[in-house]
Amino acid sequence: MRISKYAKAVVSAVAAGAGSLSVAVTDDTVPAAEGWAALIAVLAALGFTWAVPNRQAGEDGR
């Protein structure tokens, strides 16, 4: 199964943002600091995941 680095990065960014915001809304409000933390989590996930190359298939197909 081939997954592009763009799709991999978007999925990881959505997961990081959702995780960060789910913690932030437990008290029914999202202060600016928690919003910035969610944004930083999304950008970090995008950057790190996009930068790491996908593993190349070996001779055995894995």
N, C-alpha and C positions, 0 to 999 in steps of 0.2 A: 504494500500500500504506500503510495507516494503522497506525501503531504507537503505542500509548499511552505517555505519559511514564513511567508506572509500570513497564511492561514494559521500556522502554529503560533505566531506572535499575537494575532488578534484574539485567538482563544485564550491564551495566557493572560492577555491584558484584561479581557472581560472577566476572567476568573479572579484576578487580583483586585479589580475594581469592585466586583460584587462582594468579595470577601471583606474588603475594607469598609465598604458602605454598609454592609449588614451589621458590622460591629458598631458603626457610627449611629445607626438609627435605632438602637435598642432603647434609647431614652427619648425617642420621638422628635429629635432635633439633630441637625448636623451643623455644628459650629464651623467657622472658617478654618480652624486648625485641622479638623477632621476631614474637611473637604480638600484641603491642600495635601493631606496625607494620602487620601484616596487617589488624587491626581498623580502624585509622585509614585505611588504603587503601580498605577497603570503605565506610566511612562517607563519606569524601571523594568517592568515585565515586558513591555514592547521592545525595549532596547536590548536587554540581555537575551531574550528568546530569539530575536531576529539575528543577533550577532553569532549565536552558536549554530554551526552548520549541522544539517541533518547527516546522520550516519550513512555512509555509502554501503550499498549492498555488497556482501562478500561473494565468494565463489559458491557458497552453499545456498545463496538466495536470501539470507537473513540480513 
